[in-house]
Amino acid sequence: LLPAGFLREPTDALARATAVIITHADRVDATQHADLCARIESLGPPVIASTTHAWLGLDVFENAADHAESIAWLRGRRLAVVTAIGRPESVLAAAHEAAGTDPAAVLTLPDHDPYAPSTLARIERLVRDHAASALLVTDKDWSKLRHKAPERFGTPIARPRLGLGFLDGEDRLARLVRTAAAQDPDDGPINADRPID
């Protein structure tokens, strides 16, 4: 359980659920996915959808202001990646894919790190020593860094905007949401043009 466990709630909390959506389903193979669905459904609620997280774009802090960029903005940049999240592997893999190369430098901090002055100094050295042309962080990290003079790092700070892409079950989720909202459950997919964000 929070703050360190695999689960955010005990499994008996599933008894309150009407349905379950599995996120990060692309991280397991088909057999593991089927086993997980069976375990969840043995506790009551049906698994109605499986999703993956996708980077839809970037928010970049530069010259004391934010601006939106496409993922292509990272291509060829010397990235310094700093995270204080529980599972940084997916961010590092996505950063590699987006930039087309491994990050020039990586600093993985403990989950929920408070970004103390000594940590900020480490990040400054990391960016400088590796001649990073961009610092990549998550929104969770940015929620702390933006209050700590981010200009000090001397490079643009990029954060990916995340969305959900459906591997299966988008129609089932749309039907459930519309039924709950007392709309016609046969109106089609929730969002046919892009992943839900």
Secondary structure as UniProt FT lines:
FT   TURN            2..4
FT   HELIX           11..16
FT   STRAND          20..22
FT   HELIX           25..27
FT   HELIX           30..42
FT   STRAND          47..62
FT   TURN            63..64
FT   STRAND          65..69
FT   HELIX           71..74
FT   TURN            75..76
FT   STRAND          79..83
FT   HELIX           89..99
FT   STRAND          105..108
FT   TURN            111..112
FT   HELIX           117..129
FT   TURN            130..131
FT   STRAND          134..136
FT   HELIX           139..145
FT   TURN            146..147
FT   HELIX           150..153
FT   STRAND          157..168
FT   HELIX           170..180
FT   TURN            181..182
FT   TURN            185..186
//
